Amino acid sequence: MTREDFQAWLESYKAGWVNQDTETTLALFTDDATYMYTPFHKIMKGKDEIRAYVEKGAVGLQEDIVFDYEILAVTEELGINRWRAAITWKPTGERIHFDGIYAVYLDGQGLCYRYDEWWHAKPALPEANAPA
């Protein structure tokens, strides 16, 4: 994988999330991919489990998504990046901020076969209480 390959993958991942488009996201993974969204939860295996996670945890529940990233390292098969995001959680209207790391393993066709993610989330401070 090149830095450009990894950046293209991240841009597609971003588009899937920001546009709440499950199919765009799923097209980035092999049929037998593993997906770890935190190290303390069950690792998902295959597109059916990844689809269920994306549809239950993101699509339809989030809006006003802002996502940015910084590529930290790229090897032949692994890309590592730091990402930051902010979303509005539709069920409560709460604004949530995320800071995390992705480790993305791509095959020769540019599809992810292993995805490992670590993140922390913080509710946003109301504007009136935000530090100056």
N, C-alpha and C positions, 0 to 999 in steps of 0.2 A: 504494500500500500504506500502511496505517496501522500504527502501533506495535502495535495490537491484532491486526491481520492477521499481522504478523511473529511476535508472541508465540504466536499460535495455531499457526502453522506449526512453530515451534520446539518447542512442546509435543508436537505430533504426531510430529516427528522423534525427539524424546527417547523417546516411547512405543515407537516402532518399534525403536530401538536397545536400550533397557533390557529390553523384552519379547522381544527377538530375533525380531521379526516382520517378515520381508521385505516382505510385502504392505502393511503399514501404511506402511513407508518408501517403497515404490515408488508408492503412491497419491499421494504429495506432488509427483511429478515429471510433466512433460509427456512424451509419447512420444518426443520428439526432444531431450530435455534433455541438456546437457553437465554433466559432473561431474569436477572437478579436486580430487583429495584431497591433492596436494602439487604445487608448481609444477614439479617435476623428473620427473614421471611422465606417461605418455600420458594425455591427456584422454579420458575415456570419453564416448561419444555414444550416447544412446538407452537405453531401459529394459533391454534385454537385457544391455548391458555394465554398467550400474549394478547389475542383479540379480546378475551374476556376481561383481562386487566385493563386494557386501554379503554374499553367501552364502559366498564363499571367505575373506573377511577378518574377518567378525564372527559371523554366525549359527552357533552350534554351537561356536565357538572361544573365546567370551568368556562370563563369568558375573560375578555380583556387581557389576553396572554401576551406577556413580553418575555422574550427569551434571547439570551446572548451567551457567547462562549469564547473561550480562549484555548487554543490548541497548545498542549504542554509537551507532548512527545508523540512520535510516530516511528514505528518499526515496520518491517515487512508485512506483518499481519495484525498489529495492534496499534490503535490510536487512543491517546488519553487526553481528555480535556477537562477544564473546569467550566462549569456552567452556572448561570444565574437566571432566575426567572421570577416573575410575579404574575399571579393570577387572581381573579375574583372567583371565590367559591360560591357558585350560584345558590346552593341551598341556604346559606346564611348571609350572603353579601359581603363576607369578610375578605379583605385583601391579604394574601399570603405571599411571602417572599421565600425563595429557595436559593440555596447555595450548595453546589455538589460537584461530583466527579463522575465522569463516564469512562469506562474502559471498554472499547469497542473492537472486536475481532472480526475482520473482514476476510472473506474467501477471495479467490481469483476473479470472481465476477462482481466484486464490490458489495456482496450481501453479508450481513452480519450473522455469524453463527454462534457468537457468545457475546452477551451484553451484561456488564456488571456496573451497577450504579450505587453511589453513596450520596446521601444528601441530608440536609437539615432544613427545617422550615420554621418561619417565624411570622406570626401575625403582624400586620403593619400597625403602627401607631396611628390613631386618629389624627387628622391634620391639625386640629386645635391643640393637641398634646405633643406634637412632634417637637424635638429639640431644635433650637434655632441654629 
